[in-house]
Amino acid sequence: MEDEVTKKSVILYPVYISSKKTIPEGRRISIEKSCENPTCIEIADCCKYLKLPCKIEDKVYPRDFLQVGRVRVALKREDGIFTNPDISSRKQLMLRVAAMVPRHPGRAKKQQEAATSSNAPAKSGMGGKKTR
């Protein structure tokens, strides 16, 4: 898989498909089709599901140095044939991945944990310093 992902492959930063970013900040697809705060791991898992060879790289996004991580995806094999015939361009890849990220199993678990923790009863008591 390492050999298939070469320098000729497509780079996907999570910012490209994030609905929290504006176009000047780096979003490349429409806000209706984008997803909220995608991660490199989720993007790579979606690419693997689409049977596209990919590799996570530890690089920063040039416009935002706090955004760490990118995914390198090989759309074509070395002989020029598309790896997945349904995805023939960078834009199609971004749209397919953005549609799949909200259904990612890891994301569903995070949302369930957040819902259960917000429903937990609040801790009652004085808190703070103890008096003597």
N, CA and C atoms as a LAMMPS dump frame, in Angstrom:
ITEM: TIMESTEP
0
ITEM: NUMBER OF ATOMS
396
ITEM: BOX BOUNDS ff ff ff
-5.0000000000000000e+02 5.0000000000000000e+02
-5.0000000000000000e+02 5.0000000000000000e+02
-5.0000000000000000e+02 5.0000000000000000e+02
ITEM: ATOMS id mol type element x y z
1 1 1 N 0.828 -1.184 0
2 1 2 C 0 0 0
3 1 3 C 0.873 1.249 0
4 2 1 N 2 1.203 0.671
5 2 2 C 2.909 2.34 0.704
6 2 3 C 3.379 2.699 -0.703
7 3 1 N 3.629 1.673 -1.538
8 3 2 C 4.138 1.913 -2.879
9 3 3 C 3.08 2.554 -3.772
10 4 1 N 1.803 2.209 -3.543
11 4 2 C 0.738 2.751 -4.375
12 4 3 C 0.518 4.239 -4.117
13 5 1 N 0.729 4.686 -2.869
14 5 2 C 0.521 6.081 -2.513
15 5 3 C 1.82 6.827 -2.787
16 6 1 N 1.868 7.504 -3.917
17 6 2 C 3.084 8.185 -4.347
18 6 3 C 2.907 9.694 -4.276
19 7 1 N 3.896 10.392 -4.755
20 7 2 C 3.828 11.846 -4.778
21 7 3 C 2.784 12.365 -5.767
22 8 1 N 2.361 11.55 -6.714
23 8 2 C 1.352 11.948 -7.696
24 8 3 C -0.062 11.863 -7.136
25 9 1 N -0.216 11.437 -5.912
26 9 2 C -1.547 11.25 -5.347
27 9 3 C -2.137 12.579 -4.868
28 10 1 N -3.411 12.527 -4.484
29 10 2 C -4.171 13.697 -4.059
30 10 3 C -4.007 13.894 -2.559
31 11 1 N -3.866 15.154 -2.147
32 11 2 C -3.757 15.484 -0.726
33 11 3 C -5.119 15.969 -0.233
34 12 1 N -5.565 15.444 0.908
35 12 2 C -6.812 15.885 1.534
36 12 3 C -6.517 16.352 2.951
37 13 1 N -6.7 17.623 3.208
38 13 2 C -6.644 18.148 4.573
39 13 3 C -8.065 18.138 5.113
40 14 1 N -8.256 17.89 6.402
41 14 2 C -9.607 17.913 6.977
42 14 3 C -10.319 19.255 6.786
43 15 1 N -9.562 20.337 6.676
44 15 2 C -10.144 21.665 6.48
45 15 3 C -10.938 21.733 5.178
46 16 1 N -10.525 20.988 4.174
47 16 2 C -11.18 21.033 2.864
48 16 3 C -12.659 20.668 2.931
49 17 1 N -13.049 19.805 3.877
50 17 2 C -14.436 19.34 3.94
51 17 3 C -15.124 19.726 5.246
52 18 1 N -14.545 20.645 6.013
53 18 2 C -15.102 21.049 7.302
54 18 3 C -16.143 22.152 7.137
55 19 1 N -17.314 21.958 7.731
56 19 2 C -18.365 22.971 7.65
57 19 3 C -18.097 24.143 8.591
58 20 1 N -17.167 24.002 9.499
59 20 2 C -16.829 25.075 10.444
60 20 3 C -15.893 26.116 9.838
61 21 1 N -15.343 25.828 8.663
62 21 2 C -14.407 26.741 8.013
63 21 3 C -15.095 27.477 6.865
64 22 1 N -14.582 28.658 6.56
65 22 2 C -15.077 29.408 5.421
66 22 3 C -14.214 29.088 4.203
67 23 1 N -14.625 29.57 3.044
68 23 2 C -13.829 29.327 1.835
69 23 3 C -12.456 29.998 1.945
70 24 1 N -12.36 31.246 2.439
71 24 2 C -11.021 31.827 2.607
72 24 3 C -10.144 31.072 3.618
73 25 1 N -10.771 30.377 4.565
74 25 2 C -10.003 29.59 5.536
75 25 3 C -9.592 28.237 4.975
76 26 1 N -10.151 27.837 3.815
77 26 2 C -9.678 26.624 3.176
78 26 3 C -10.714 25.599 2.786
79 27 1 N -12.018 25.825 3.1
80 27 2 C -13.029 24.849 2.699
81 27 3 C -13.15 24.84 1.188
82 28 1 N -13.291 23.663 0.572
83 28 2 C -13.315 23.563 -0.884
84 28 3 C -14.625 23.055 -1.457
85 29 1 N -15.564 22.646 -0.601
86 29 2 C -16.868 22.197 -1.096
87 29 3 C -17.953 23.042 -0.434
88 30 1 N -19.173 22.966 -0.939
89 30 2 C -20.246 23.796 -0.399
90 30 3 C -20.542 23.404 1.054
91 31 1 N -21.046 24.368 1.788
92 31 2 C -21.277 24.151 3.217
93 31 3 C -22.379 23.115 3.451
94 32 1 N -23.33 23.002 2.521
95 32 2 C -24.406 22.017 2.673
96 32 3 C -23.879 20.589 2.563
97 33 1 N -22.844 20.395 1.771
98 33 2 C -22.302 19.058 1.548
99 33 3 C -21.12 18.74 2.452
100 34 1 N -20.66 19.701 3.222
101 34 2 C -19.5 19.475 4.09
102 34 3 C -19.947 18.887 5.428
103 35 1 N -18.978 18.436 6.225
104 35 2 C -19.283 17.827 7.516
105 35 3 C -18.576 18.617 8.621
106 36 1 N -18.995 18.383 9.84
107 36 2 C -18.49 19.162 10.963
108 36 3 C -17.23 18.535 11.557
109 37 1 N -16.14 19.274 11.551
110 37 2 C -14.869 18.903 12.172
111 37 3 C -14.411 17.473 11.875
112 38 1 N -14.102 17.158 10.631
113 38 2 C -13.59 15.818 10.322
114 38 3 C -12.152 15.661 10.806
115 39 1 N -11.735 14.431 11.041
116 39 2 C -10.356 14.157 11.439
117 39 3 C -9.675 13.349 10.338
118 40 1 N -8.357 13.298 10.404
119 40 2 C -7.592 12.536 9.41
120 40 3 C -7.935 11.051 9.478
121 41 1 N -8.14 10.545 10.661
122 41 2 C -8.448 9.126 10.835
123 41 3 C -9.786 8.788 10.185
124 42 1 N -10.786 9.662 10.381
125 42 2 C -12.091 9.429 9.764
126 42 3 C -11.995 9.486 8.237
127 43 1 N -11.23 10.434 7.724
128 43 2 C -11.061 10.556 6.272
129 43 3 C -10.359 9.317 5.714
130 44 1 N -9.309 8.86 6.405
131 44 2 C -8.579 7.675 5.944
132 44 3 C -9.467 6.432 5.987
133 45 1 N -10.279 6.296 7.029
134 45 2 C -11.189 5.144 7.109
135 45 3 C -12.208 5.169 5.966
136 46 1 N -12.709 6.346 5.621
137 46 2 C -13.657 6.466 4.512
138 46 3 C -12.982 6.107 3.191
139 47 1 N -11.736 6.52 3.019
140 47 2 C -11.006 6.186 1.79
141 47 3 C -10.765 4.684 1.697
142 48 1 N -10.457 4.056 2.825
143 48 2 C -10.256 2.602 2.823
144 48 3 C -11.564 1.883 2.503
145 49 1 N -12.683 2.414 2.991
146 49 2 C -13.983 1.833 2.695
147 49 3 C -14.288 1.93 1.198
148 50 1 N -13.853 3.039 0.58
149 50 2 C -14.033 3.225 -0.86
150 50 3 C -12.987 2.472 -1.678
151 51 1 N -12.151 1.71 -0.991
152 51 2 C -11.089 0.906 -1.603
153 51 3 C -10.065 1.772 -2.357
154 52 1 N -9.731 2.905 -1.746
155 52 2 C -8.701 3.786 -2.282
156 52 3 C -7.477 3.701 -1.366
157 53 1 N -6.298 3.444 -1.902
158 53 2 C -5.107 3.403 -1.063
159 53 3 C -4.82 4.797 -0.503
160 54 1 N -4.559 4.857 0.804
161 54 2 C -4.317 6.155 1.432
162 54 3 C -3.264 6.024 2.523
163 55 1 N -2.763 7.167 2.935
164 55 2 C -1.719 7.213 3.951
165 55 3 C -1.882 8.509 4.742
166 56 1 N -1.88 8.412 6.063
167 56 2 C -1.962 9.604 6.917
168 56 3 C -0.555 10.155 7.11
169 57 1 N -0.414 11.467 6.904
170 57 2 C 0.88 12.115 7.083
171 57 3 C 0.775 13.158 8.184
172 58 1 N 1.838 13.316 8.916
173 58 2 C 1.874 14.248 10.034
174 58 3 C 2.406 15.602 9.551
175 59 1 N 1.582 16.309 8.815
176 59 2 C 1.937 17.62 8.273
177 59 3 C 0.901 18.641 8.73
178 60 1 N 1.277 19.926 8.735
179 60 2 C 0.33 20.97 9.134
180 60 3 C -0.251 21.644 7.903
181 61 1 N -1.455 22.171 8.062
182 61 2 C -2.103 22.915 6.986
183 61 3 C -1.468 24.299 6.917
184 62 1 N -1.006 24.744 5.763
185 62 2 C -0.259 26 5.671
186 62 3 C -1.016 27.24 6.148
187 63 1 N -2.325 27.287 5.966
188 63 2 C -3.086 28.474 6.386
189 63 3 C -3.386 28.471 7.881
190 64 1 N -3.341 27.309 8.517
191 64 2 C -3.66 27.197 9.937
192 64 3 C -2.697 26.188 10.554
193 65 1 N -1.702 26.671 11.27
194 65 2 C -0.671 25.788 11.795
195 65 3 C -1.144 24.923 12.958
196 66 1 N -2.348 25.161 13.441
197 66 2 C -2.894 24.303 14.495
198 66 3 C -3.558 23.05 13.921
199 67 1 N -3.862 23.063 12.616
200 67 2 C -4.442 21.896 11.941
201 67 3 C -3.325 20.933 11.575
202 68 1 N -3.193 19.854 12.321
203 68 2 C -2.126 18.889 12.062
204 68 3 C -2.72 17.645 11.422
205 69 1 N -2.082 17.169 10.381
206 69 2 C -2.487 15.928 9.74
207 69 3 C -3.102 16.152 8.375
208 70 1 N -2.777 15.247 7.465
209 70 2 C -3.364 15.235 6.136
210 70 3 C -3.386 13.805 5.642
211 71 1 N -4.191 13.556 4.62
212 71 2 C -4.324 12.216 4.059
213 71 3 C -3.91 12.282 2.594
214 72 1 N -3.024 11.395 2.197
215 72 2 C -2.596 11.284 0.8
216 72 3 C -3.328 10.09 0.199
217 73 1 N -4.096 10.348 -0.872
218 73 2 C -4.95 9.329 -1.478
219 73 3 C -4.534 9.13 -2.937
220 74 1 N -4.388 7.871 -3.331
221 74 2 C -4.045 7.543 -4.722
222 74 3 C -5.332 7.272 -5.496
223 75 1 N -5.698 8.196 -6.385
224 75 2 C -6.889 7.996 -7.211
225 75 3 C -6.609 7.078 -8.39
226 76 1 N -5.354 7.104 -8.889
227 76 2 C -4.981 6.281 -10.04
228 76 3 C -3.85 5.342 -9.664
229 77 1 N -3.828 4.211 -10.333
230 77 2 C -2.694 3.297 -10.205
231 77 3 C -1.553 3.809 -11.074
232 78 1 N -0.436 3.12 -11.037
233 78 2 C 0.723 3.551 -11.822
234 78 3 C 0.468 3.467 -13.327
235 79 1 N -0.423 2.556 -13.742
236 79 2 C -0.71 2.427 -15.173
237 79 3 C -1.75 3.438 -15.67
238 80 1 N -2.252 4.309 -14.768
239 80 2 C -3.183 5.364 -15.162
240 80 3 C -4.643 5.023 -15.023
241 81 1 N -4.969 3.81 -14.614
242 81 2 C -6.363 3.396 -14.437
243 81 3 C -6.816 3.813 -13.041
244 82 1 N -8.066 4.319 -12.939
245 82 2 C -8.592 4.747 -11.652
246 82 3 C -8.733 3.556 -10.705
247 83 1 N -8.352 3.766 -9.45
248 83 2 C -8.471 2.716 -8.445
249 83 3 C -9.942 2.386 -8.198
250 84 1 N -10.761 3.42 -8.074
251 84 2 C -12.203 3.265 -7.939
252 84 3 C -12.838 4.033 -9.096
253 85 1 N -13.464 3.35 -10.059
254 85 2 C -14.001 4.037 -11.239
255 85 3 C -15.065 5.089 -10.915
256 86 1 N -15.723 4.981 -9.757
257 86 2 C -16.751 5.954 -9.38
258 86 3 C -16.151 7.302 -8.997
259 87 1 N -14.892 7.302 -8.598
260 87 2 C -14.243 8.531 -8.141
261 87 3 C -13.103 8.845 -9.098
262 88 1 N -13.316 9.867 -9.921
263 88 2 C -12.312 10.188 -10.935
264 88 3 C -11.689 11.57 -10.749
265 89 1 N -12.104 12.304 -9.718
266 89 2 C -11.521 13.625 -9.493
267 89 3 C -11.399 13.911 -8
268 90 1 N -10.628 14.913 -7.696
269 90 2 C -10.419 15.349 -6.316
270 90 3 C -11.738 15.827 -5.713
271 91 1 N -12.53 16.563 -6.496
272 91 2 C -13.808 17.099 -6.019
273 91 3 C -14.78 15.965 -5.679
274 92 1 N -14.864 14.94 -6.53
275 92 2 C -15.735 13.799 -6.247
276 92 3 C -15.29 13.086 -4.98
277 93 1 N -13.988 12.976 -4.788
278 93 2 C -13.464 12.34 -3.58
279 93 3 C -13.883 13.118 -2.346
280 94 1 N -13.728 14.444 -2.382
281 94 2 C -14.103 15.265 -1.228
282 94 3 C -15.589 15.152 -0.918
283 95 1 N -16.431 15.151 -1.945
284 95 2 C -17.87 15.047 -1.736
285 95 3 C -18.258 13.691 -1.152
286 96 1 N -17.675 12.608 -1.654
287 96 2 C -17.984 11.263 -1.144
288 96 3 C -17.521 11.101 0.3
289 97 1 N -16.316 11.577 0.589
290 97 2 C -15.785 11.444 1.951
291 97 3 C -16.605 12.297 2.919
292 98 1 N -16.965 13.517 2.519
293 98 2 C -17.759 14.39 3.389
294 98 3 C -19.131 13.788 3.683
295 99 1 N -19.685 13.055 2.734
296 99 2 C -20.976 12.403 2.963
297 99 3 C -20.84 11.206 3.905
298 100 1 N -19.667 10.567 3.909
299 100 2 C -19.478 9.368 4.723
300 100 3 C -19.016 9.651 6.145
301 101 1 N -18.324 10.745 6.372
302 101 2 C -17.739 11.02 7.692
303 101 3 C -18.791 11.094 8.804
304 102 1 N -19.945 11.745 8.625
305 102 2 C -20.923 11.771 9.725
306 102 3 C -21.434 10.389 10.131
307 103 1 N -21.357 9.399 9.227
308 103 2 C -21.807 8.035 9.545
309 103 3 C -20.667 7.165 10.053
310 104 1 N -19.495 7.743 10.277
311 104 2 C -18.328 6.983 10.747
312 104 3 C -18.626 6.391 12.127
313 105 1 N -18.278 5.117 12.367
314 105 2 C -18.591 4.476 13.654
315 105 3 C -17.963 5.187 14.85
316 106 1 N -16.767 5.694 14.718
317 106 2 C -16.117 6.413 15.82
318 106 3 C -16.846 7.695 16.171
319 107 1 N -17.395 8.356 15.176
320 107 2 C -18.125 9.6 15.398
321 107 3 C -19.447 9.314 16.113
322 108 1 N -20.11 8.22 15.781
323 108 2 C -21.368 7.861 16.431
324 108 3 C -21.138 7.579 17.911
325 109 1 N -20.016 6.928 18.234
326 109 2 C -19.696 6.647 19.639
327 109 3 C -19.444 7.933 20.407
328 110 1 N -18.744 8.892 19.789
329 110 2 C -18.469 10.169 20.444
330 110 3 C -19.761 10.911 20.751
331 111 1 N -20.713 10.893 19.805
332 111 2 C -21.976 11.585 19.997
333 111 3 C -22.799 10.931 21.093
334 112 1 N -22.758 9.584 21.181
335 112 2 C -23.489 8.9 22.233
336 112 3 C -22.89 9.207 23.594
337 113 1 N -21.559 9.242 23.686
338 113 2 C -20.9 9.561 24.947
339 113 3 C -21.216 10.986 25.382
340 114 1 N -21.242 11.913 24.444
341 114 2 C -21.553 13.3 24.767
342 114 3 C -22.996 13.433 25.254
343 115 1 N -23.9 12.684 24.648
344 115 2 C -25.305 12.745 25.049
345 115 3 C -25.497 12.164 26.449
346 116 1 N -24.817 11.068 26.765
347 116 2 C -24.975 10.47 28.087
348 116 3 C -24.307 11.306 29.161
349 117 1 N -23.192 11.952 28.853
350 117 2 C -22.519 12.764 29.865
351 117 3 C -23.295 14.045 30.145
352 118 1 N -24.008 14.585 29.163
353 118 2 C -24.781 15.803 29.394
354 118 3 C -26.06 15.493 30.164
355 119 1 N -26.539 14.248 30.112
356 119 2 C -27.739 13.854 30.846
357 119 3 C -27.439 13.444 32.278
358 120 1 N -26.176 13.359 32.624
359 120 2 C -25.802 12.954 33.98
360 120 3 C -26.225 14.028 34.975
361 121 1 N -26.651 13.628 36.182
362 121 2 C -27.077 14.623 37.168
363 121 3 C -25.895 15.482 37.613
364 122 1 N -26.2 16.731 37.9
365 122 2 C -25.161 17.653 38.331
366 122 3 C -24.751 17.319 39.761
367 123 1 N -23.486 17.517 40.078
368 123 2 C -22.978 17.24 41.409
369 123 3 C -23.43 18.348 42.346
370 124 1 N -24.099 17.946 43.414
371 124 2 C -24.566 18.963 44.366
372 124 3 C -23.608 19.011 45.551
373 125 1 N -23.561 20.138 46.173
374 125 2 C -22.673 20.29 47.323
375 125 3 C -22.051 21.663 47.281
376 126 1 N -21.331 21.945 48.321
377 126 2 C -20.73 23.263 48.45
378 126 3 C -19.558 23.42 47.484
379 127 1 N -18.66 22.46 47.471
380 127 2 C -17.474 22.59 46.636
381 127 3 C -16.563 23.678 47.211
382 128 1 N -15.418 23.831 46.662
383 128 2 C -14.514 24.882 47.105
384 128 3 C -13.799 24.515 48.386
385 129 1 N -13.392 25.535 49.167
386 129 2 C -12.642 25.298 50.391
387 129 3 C -13.516 24.756 51.505
388 130 1 N -12.917 23.96 52.359
389 130 2 C -13.631 23.471 53.527
390 130 3 C -13.455 24.471 54.669
391 131 1 N -14.502 24.657 55.43
392 131 2 C -14.401 25.586 56.57
393 131 3 C -14.099 24.806 57.819
394 132 1 N -13.45 25.456 58.745
395 132 2 C -13.096 24.774 60.014
396 132 3 C -13.988 25.202 61.12
